[in-house]
């Protein structure tokens, strides 16, 4: 059960080692990195490469750890009791399974994605310590213990919006996805655009990495934004020479709205280009 990337996902050697180490150790793999570097896609492609189910738990600011285990629907039970429904005599009819329960009860070892764990409050990771460590939990309403049939492969992503507790980190195998080098990015782009002309790709990558090097940007353009930008360049049939100035001075690339996503960065970039051209 070794992961080496897929035809749709270019994984560096370090990332491959991290994934396979987490699988061997049977520990959650905590993945950090800039938004748009393929953290979520890693879980999708890992499940696809292993031919197993992907169970996705997307975390929001209001998500509680208990929701990943199960929820007791007391409102539905009260309504059914008022209507005289016989289902009310079995409380198990009102237990809604969460994503961890789904993963624990899967027939084949699944991939469980806990996506953007840092969006939840600081207690969220601590509330999952026992369940992720022991791979079991207790359902108080039905007095049953749910134990994982086999340990799921757990992928946890974080955009580093807040620090995670040390006790949680100790139970994970950690990997930070470094931003792709120009050579790595060329491989990634070739997966999406195998027929892209070399001179267009060269000019696009040069403009993209020059833009990322602009000091003071609030949000640097990511891999996913580069892919979107290239898709637009191809759709609009933008020639390679339109991506740079013949005089060698700084210029604003066409369709830059696909790369810069807030007005502060756009104004900063336009100002720097204007100053450079004076």
N, C-alpha and C positions, 0 to 999 in steps of 0.2 A: 504494500500500500504506500508507494512512494510518489510524490508529486514533483513534476519537473516542468510545470507550465502546460499550456495547451496551445492549440493553433490560434486561439483568440486572445490569449493572455501571455505576455512575455514576462516571465518571472526571472529575476536575477538569481545568481547562485546563492547569495546570502539569504534571499527570501525562500528559495527552495529548501535550504538547510533548516531554516526556522520552522517552516511548515512540517517538515518530516521529523524534526526533533520534538515538536509539540505532540505529534501523533504518537511517536515512540514513548514519550514520557507520560502520555495520557493527561496532559495539562492543557488548560485553555491557552490559545495563542492570542496575545494582546498585540494588535497591530495599530501603530500610530503613523502619522504622516500628513502632509498637506492635503486639504480637500481636493478631490479630483485625481489622486494618485493610484486609484484602483483598489482601495481597501475592501469595499463591499463586493466588487467584482471578483476579488480573490476567492471569497467563500463560494460564489456562484460557480466559478470555473473549477474549484477544487471538488465540489460535489459532482459536477459533470464529469470530470476526469476519473473519479472513483465510481461512477455509475450508481450514486446513492442519492437519497432525498435531501433537499435543502430546506431546513426549517428556519424562517426568518423572523426575528423579533426586533422590530424597529423601535428604538427608544425615543420617547418624547420627554419634555420637561415635567409632565404630569404623571409619567409612568411610575408605578410602584413595583417593587420586586415580587410581591405577592401575586400580581397579575401573571407573572411568568409561570407560577406554580398552578394555581387554580383560583376561581372566584365562586363564591356562593351567591346565587341569585335569589335572595330573600323576597324581593318584590314579586317575582313570578310565582313563587310558592304561596305568598299571601293572596295573590289574585286567584290562583287555582283553588285555594281553600274556600274562598268566597263563592266560587262557582261550583263547588262540590266535586272537583276533579279528584279521582282516585290516585293520581300521580303524587299527591301531597304526602302520602304515607311512606314514600321512599325518598329520603332527602338526597339520595344520589342523583335523582332526576334534575336537581338544581345545582349541581356542581359543574362548572364550566372549566374544561381543561385549558391550561396555559401552554405556552410554547415549550417550556422545559418538560412538562408532563408528556407532550407529544413526542419530544425527542427521547425521553426515557422509555416510552412504550413502543417505539418503532421496532419493527421486526428486523430490519437491517440497520447497521450502524450509520446514523445520519450525520450530516454536517449541520450544526446549530450556529446560526449567526446572531450574535447580540450586537446590533448595529448602533454606533454612536452612543456608547454607554455614558460618556461625559455630559450628555444633555440632561440626565436625571440629576436629582439632588445628591448630595455627598454621601448620604446613608445608603443609597441604592446598591453600590457594590458590596458594602459590608453585609447587607441583608441577604446576599446570595452566597456568602462564603461557604456555609455548611453544605448547601445544595450542590454547588459546583465541586466541592472537595469530596464529599461522601457519595454524591450522585444518588441522593434519596431525600425524601421529605415526608411529612406526616399530614394527613388530611383529618383535621379535628372533627369535622362534621360527620364523617362516616367512620372515623376511627380506623382508617387503613393507612398502611405505609406504602408509599410508591417508591420502588427501587428500579433503577435503570437496568433494562435487560442487557445492555452493553453500553459502555461509556461513549456518548456521542463525541464527535470531533467538534470542539467549540472554538469558534473564531469570534473575537471581541474587537470591535473597532473603536477608535477614539480620535477626535480631532484636536485633542489637547486643550479643550476649552477650560478644563479645571483639573487639578491634581487628583489622582486616584489614591485611596488609602494604601498604606504600606502593607497591611495584612492581606489586602486583595492582590497587590502586585506580587507578593511572595508566592502566590499560588498559580501564577501565570508564567508562560514563556513569552518573552518580549521581543518584538522586532519593530524597528523604525524603518519605514520605506523611504529611502533617500530619493530626492527628486531625480528623475532620469538624466543621465548625461546626454549630450547631443547624439552620440552613437546609439545609446539605448533608445532614445526617442525616435531615431530613424527606424529602428526595428519595430517599435510600436506602431508608428505611422504606416509602415509597409503592411502590417496586418490589416489595417483598415482601408488603405489605398494602395493595393499592390501595383497598380498601373500608373501611379503618379509620376509625372516627368521629374527627372533628377534635378534639373535646374530650378524648377518651381519649389521642390522640396528643400533644396539648399537655401534658396532665398527666404522661404517661409521660416525655416528653423533659425536662420541668422536673425531675422526680424523678431521672432518669438523670444529667443534667449537675450537679445539686446533689450527687449521690453522688460523682461524679468529682472535685468540688472539695473533698471532705473531705481535710484535710491528714494526711499520714502513712500513707495507704493503701499497702500493699505491692504490690497489683495493682489498678489501676483497671479498672473494667468497660469492655469494648471494644464495637465495633460488633456483632460476632457475638453477644455476650452480650445486648445490647439486643434483637436480633432474637429470640433465644430467649425473653427475658422477655416481649416483646409477644405471642409465640405462646401463652405460658401465660396471660397476661391475657385474651386472646381466648377460649381454650379453657375457662377457668374463669369466663368472663363477669364479670370484675371491673369494677365501675362506676368511672368517672373520679374520683368524689368519694372513693373509697377510697384514692386515691394522695396525698391531702394532708389536712392537719388544718384544720378550719374556724377554729381559734384562731390559725392562722398559725405555730404552733410546729413544731419539727422532729419528724418521725415516721419510723417504719420502714416502708418500702413493702412491700406483700404480695409473697410469693414472691421475696424478695430473695436467696435462695440461687442464683438464676439469674445474679445480677449479681456477688456477692461469692464468691470461690472459695477462701478460706482462713480458718481460725478467728481468726487475728490481726486481719484486717480486719473480721470480723464483730464481734468483741469491741470493737474500737476504735469502730466505728460505733454500736453499741448504747450504749457509754459516753457518746459525744458527744451522742447523742439524749437520753439520760437527763439529762445535765447541762443541756442546752438547755431541757428542759421543767420544770426545777426553778424 
